[in-house]
Amino acid sequence: MWVRPLEDPTLLTDQHQRAVFEYWLALRADTDLPGPEHIDPVALPRGSLPVILVKECEADTGRYRTRLAGTAFRDASGFDGTHLYTDDIKGSAGTLERFGWAVANRKPYWYQGSMAFGTKDYKQFSVLVLPFAETGQPVCRLVCVFDFAPDPQARR
């Protein structure tokens, strides 16, 4: 598993990942993590909603259920995913391990890998994963911001 913990939005080359990360940082301000009430499609940075996937973290089961799948994610993956559990998707072991890292560490991460799950002819994808939680509570949401055609030569 390769997870890159992230604190500096300027390291991101994708405009949507950078904008949503800056939004998350502003929401976090002096708190540990922003609350899930801040995941408002109207308040998210302009143009980012199509590349966002929102996962609900079920503390009692340890499972991750998709609450929202943006249109770009649906187009690239070939399925909607809404209401699906990540562990029900073939080949999701690495994703589950990375999600578990974000939940346990309460930190964002950036990941780049081969796009084996999509129906389009993309070779690579990257994803920024941002945790959300009520004050003093376990992480209850993960917002995933995708880039489906990242420049493999870009330094991140």
Summary of the structure (lengths in Angstrom):
residues: 156
radius of gyration: 14.4
end to end distance: 17.1
largest distance: 42.5
contacts: 447
relative contact order: 0.24
helix: 29%
strand: 25%
